[in-house]
Amino acid sequence: MAAPSMTISTALLLVLLLPAISAARLNPNPNPNNNGNDFIRTNCDATLYSDVCYASLIARTNEVQGSPAKLASVAVDVSLSSARNISAYILNLARNPNSDKVLKDCVSTFGDAIDQMQRSSTELQRASTAFQISNVQTWMSAALTNQDTCGDELIESVKSDVQDRVLNGKKLTSIALAFINKFAQATNAKP
């Protein structure tokens, strides 16, 4: 007689716990930063390259902390890191004596873009005036133009892997610029 009672208790326990078990299986790693993830997802959805944006920024949720200023700053840093990697890759290819002149030109234009992004990153750390934010917008726009120039020159002369890297770098810079512009609007610091 004890067995049916235990079976009913076990069944009742399972019925009560099943929703909790199902929820845990749907979200096996509860993340205390879900609000941060939502902030990044929402902001990335407003960019031209939302998937690239989210993939590049989600690991840095703790740095962003739900702040438009920090989001812009982190996005610039991600773009800068990417530009440095792309530049190093192109420089390595350009060292080949048989390399195309376009690669050597791209090393120079990426160098300019990196300089502009570095200045933007530094300025964003202390940006509190419309003039400072306007400088960042100008420098990031110029960095994007330099990347565009390199990408346009590569179209017919280089392997697709270089073009793909440059295109991804341009996307990251575009994303950073979008967040800078949004930050500028939010602070009423339009140029």
C-alpha positions as CSV (number, residue, x, y, z in Angstrom):
1,M,0.0,0.0,0.0
2,A,2.9,2.3,0.6
3,A,4.0,2.1,-3.0
4,P,0.9,3.8,-4.6
5,S,1.2,6.6,-2.0
6,M,4.9,7.1,-2.9
7,T,4.0,7.0,-6.6
8,I,1.4,9.7,-6.2
9,S,3.8,11.8,-4.2
10,T,6.5,11.4,-6.8
11,A,4.1,12.2,-9.6
12,L,2.9,15.3,-7.7
13,L,6.5,16.4,-7.1
14,L,7.2,16.0,-10.8
15,V,4.2,18.0,-11.8
16,L,5.2,20.8,-9.5
17,L,8.9,20.7,-10.6
18,L,8.4,20.2,-14.3
19,P,7.9,23.9,-15.2
20,A,11.0,24.8,-13.3
21,I,13.0,22.0,-14.9
22,S,11.7,23.1,-18.4
23,A,12.6,26.7,-17.7
24,A,16.1,25.7,-16.6
25,R,16.5,23.6,-19.8
26,L,15.5,26.6,-22.0
27,N,18.0,28.8,-20.3
28,P,20.7,26.5,-18.9
29,N,23.1,29.3,-18.0
30,P,21.1,32.1,-16.4
31,N,22.9,35.3,-17.1
32,P,22.7,38.1,-14.7
33,N,23.7,40.5,-17.5
34,N,20.5,39.7,-19.6
35,N,19.5,43.4,-19.3
36,G,22.9,44.3,-20.7
37,N,22.5,41.8,-23.4
38,D,19.1,43.3,-24.2
39,F,20.7,46.8,-24.3
40,I,23.3,45.7,-26.7
41,R,20.8,43.7,-28.9
42,T,18.4,46.7,-29.0
43,N,21.1,49.1,-30.0
44,C,22.6,46.7,-32.5
45,D,19.2,46.2,-34.1
46,A,19.3,49.9,-35.0
47,T,22.5,49.5,-37.0
48,L,23.1,48.5,-40.6
49,Y,24.9,45.3,-39.5
50,S,23.0,44.1,-36.5
51,D,24.4,40.6,-36.5
52,V,28.0,41.7,-36.8
53,C,27.3,44.3,-34.1
54,Y,25.9,41.9,-31.6
55,A,28.5,39.3,-32.2
56,S,31.3,41.8,-31.7
57,L,30.0,43.5,-28.6
58,I,28.1,40.8,-26.6
59,A,31.3,39.6,-24.9
60,R,31.9,43.1,-23.6
61,T,28.5,43.6,-21.9
62,N,30.0,44.3,-18.5
63,E,32.1,47.2,-20.0
64,V,29.0,48.7,-21.6
65,Q,26.9,48.7,-18.5
66,G,23.8,50.0,-20.3
67,S,25.5,53.3,-21.1
68,P,25.3,54.9,-24.6
69,A,28.6,56.6,-24.0
70,K,30.3,53.4,-22.9
71,L,28.7,51.5,-25.8
72,A,30.2,54.0,-28.3
73,S,33.6,53.8,-26.6
74,V,33.6,50.0,-26.6
75,A,32.5,49.9,-30.3
76,V,35.3,52.3,-31.2
77,D,37.8,50.0,-29.4
78,V,36.5,46.9,-31.2
79,S,36.8,48.7,-34.5
80,L,40.3,49.9,-33.6
81,S,41.4,46.4,-32.7
82,S,40.0,45.0,-35.9
83,A,41.7,47.8,-38.0
84,R,45.0,47.0,-36.3
85,N,44.6,43.3,-37.2
86,I,43.6,44.0,-40.7
87,S,46.5,46.4,-41.2
88,A,49.0,43.9,-39.8
89,Y,47.6,41.2,-42.2
90,I,47.8,43.6,-45.2
91,L,51.3,44.7,-44.2
92,N,52.4,41.1,-44.1
93,L,51.1,40.6,-47.6
94,A,52.6,43.9,-48.9
95,R,56.1,42.8,-47.8
96,N,56.2,40.3,-50.6
97,P,58.3,41.8,-53.4
98,N,55.7,40.8,-55.9
99,S,52.8,42.3,-54.0
100,D,50.4,44.7,-55.7
101,K,51.0,48.4,-55.1
102,V,47.4,48.6,-53.9
103,L,48.3,46.6,-50.8
104,K,51.0,49.1,-50.0
105,D,48.6,51.9,-50.4
106,C,46.1,50.1,-48.2
107,V,48.7,49.8,-45.4
108,S,49.0,53.6,-45.5
109,T,45.3,54.3,-45.6
110,F,44.7,51.8,-42.8
111,G,47.5,53.5,-40.8
112,D,45.6,56.8,-41.2
113,A,42.3,55.1,-40.1
114,I,44.0,53.6,-37.0
115,D,45.3,57.0,-36.1
116,Q,41.9,58.5,-36.4
117,M,40.3,55.7,-34.4
118,Q,42.9,56.0,-31.7
119,R,42.3,59.8,-31.4
120,S,38.5,59.0,-31.2
121,S,39.0,56.4,-28.5
122,T,41.1,58.8,-26.4
123,E,38.6,61.7,-27.0
124,L,35.6,59.6,-26.0
125,Q,37.1,58.9,-22.6
126,R,36.8,62.6,-21.8
127,A,34.1,63.8,-24.2
128,S,31.8,66.1,-22.4
129,T,31.2,68.9,-24.9
130,A,29.6,69.1,-28.3
131,F,33.0,70.1,-29.8
132,Q,34.7,66.9,-28.4
133,I,32.0,64.6,-29.6
134,S,32.0,66.4,-33.0
135,N,35.7,65.7,-33.2
136,V,35.1,62.0,-32.6
137,Q,32.3,62.0,-35.3
138,T,34.7,63.6,-37.8
139,W,37.6,61.3,-37.0
140,M,35.5,58.1,-37.2
141,S,33.9,59.3,-40.5
142,A,37.4,59.9,-41.9
143,A,38.5,56.4,-40.7
144,L,35.5,54.9,-42.5
145,T,36.4,56.8,-45.6
146,N,40.0,55.5,-45.4
147,Q,38.7,52.0,-45.1
148,D,36.3,52.5,-48.0
149,T,39.2,53.8,-50.1
150,C,41.3,50.7,-49.4
151,G,38.3,48.4,-50.0
152,D,37.5,50.1,-53.3
153,E,41.1,49.8,-54.5
154,L,41.2,46.1,-53.6
155,I,38.1,45.1,-55.6
156,E,40.0,44.0,-58.7
157,S,43.5,43.3,-57.5
158,V,43.5,41.1,-54.4
159,K,42.2,37.9,-53.0
160,S,38.7,37.8,-51.5
161,D,40.0,37.0,-48.0
162,V,41.6,40.5,-47.9
163,Q,38.5,42.1,-49.2
164,D,36.4,40.2,-46.7
165,R,38.6,41.4,-43.8
166,V,38.4,45.0,-45.0
167,L,34.6,44.8,-45.4
168,N,34.2,43.5,-41.9
169,G,36.5,46.3,-40.6
170,K,34.3,48.8,-42.4
171,K,31.2,47.3,-40.8
172,L,32.7,47.6,-37.4
173,T,33.7,51.2,-38.0
174,S,30.2,52.0,-39.3
175,I,28.7,50.4,-36.2
176,A,31.0,52.5,-33.9
177,L,30.1,55.7,-35.9
178,A,26.3,54.9,-35.5
179,F,26.7,54.6,-31.7
180,I,28.8,57.8,-31.6
181,N,26.1,59.6,-33.6
182,K,23.4,58.2,-31.2
183,F,25.4,59.3,-28.2
184,A,25.8,62.8,-29.7
185,Q,22.0,63.0,-30.2
186,A,21.3,61.7,-26.7
187,T,23.5,64.4,-25.2
188,N,22.2,67.1,-27.5
189,A,25.8,67.5,-28.7
190,K,25.2,67.6,-32.4
191,P,28.0,69.2,-34.4
